[in-house]
């Protein structure tokens, strides 16, 4: 039975630079087209943390170099990352569709996501972006530009920006129309470009932030009435006691069980926790829908409930 599926691609699918990313996305395209061949309607989302950080760094370097160029605001850097990741992804998908003689359109939609300017995240930046720096390099940039840095899992220091919760997807109606007309859609890249509504006449205005892509994917899945939210990551299932001798694979869990595991501290804050929370959000706010967390290479099997971890209401 065919399904409408929102797929959130993990960062492992994108690589560290445009050439590596393009190579990796060729494999991604084959997996996505397999899902299309089964009759499923697909909307793809993706992360952009490293990419938007690289773009911002390049823009800052250029603006402060010998030949001055205009400084580029952070939301515009986010839109650039949506554009170039989407361009490579849709090109790889179009090429794979052509190889398999499948007639179908694919399009990338630059997407804005509404956030609350009073969200507490703006007072507590936590989302790492961009490159890793030594402590000395990070302190120097902090002094020069006022950026905030944190140590990231023993790998060095990274800039952090606010990560507010998504509350609405501005282009949701267009996305819904495209996917319902059987197009492959790439949207809400990097969690979407964060925007707020100004006080007076509610005009949209971009803000310096990065929204968690899995939270935005869950919101998108609800807004377009998707049947499944599929979060693809580097592991084949969700595990308790991950990476220990007591590791336990979870094939299927209820929302209540997932909440209990969160309460018991089973999921790491920077990796599996936001994925589980996004799945809970989608399942709790949808009628008889399910979310799945699994690996990219086993995406087709996950949709058939032959791989991955299924999160259901009860």
Beta strands, then each sheet from edge to edge (+ up, - down):
strand 1: 4-9
strand 2: 41-46
strand 3: 106-109
strand 4: 112-114
strand 5: 127-133
strand 6: 148-151
strand 7: 157-161
strand 8: 168-169
strand 9: 184-187
strand 10: 193-197
strand 11: 204-206
strand 12: 228-233
strand 13: 238-240
strand 14: 248-250
strand 15: 252-254
strand 16: 290-295
strand 17: 309-312
sheet 1: 3+ 9+ 2+ 1+ 12+ 16+ 17- 15-
sheet 2: 8+ 4- 10- 11+
sheet 3: 5+ 7- 6+
sheet 4: 13+ 14-
end
